[in-house]
Amino acid sequence: MDIMQAMKNRHSVRSYTDKKIDPQALDELQALTAQCNKESGLNIQLITDEPEAFSGMMAHYGKFTNVSNYIAIVGAKNDQEKAGYYGEKLVLGCQELGLNTCWVAMTYSKGKSKHKINKGEKLVCVISLGYGSTQGEGHAKTKT
């Protein structure tokens, strides 16, 4: 799948199967994460097999189910734009690898997340990932 097809196919998915990420896909995703960190100076962390961050009431409120893999985008206080750019690069990379994703704001437990924050950094955003129960749904197109 090329990047244009990934962009067309990608939809937010909040419900995942319990299938483990394929080892080859995991290796490719780790390499892409390392590349993004090198290019950006961010401290993006791929966290796998860790369900605690999405086990609380907020995840239930956000309709997240069976999330045990996520990407923690960590950076300096002023890195929101950079985090968005590289986060989307990772989201599309996941789609190319057959994984589904969802940008997450408040519907997970920051305290239970296994990300590491160094001095001068903050958690900018989290992206859930895995094999979706569905492939998500597109929004209805409106005519302008």
Helices and strands as residue ranges (DSSP letters): H 3-9, H 23-40, E 45-47, G 52-54, H 57-61, E 70-76, H 80-96, E 100-104, E 121-130
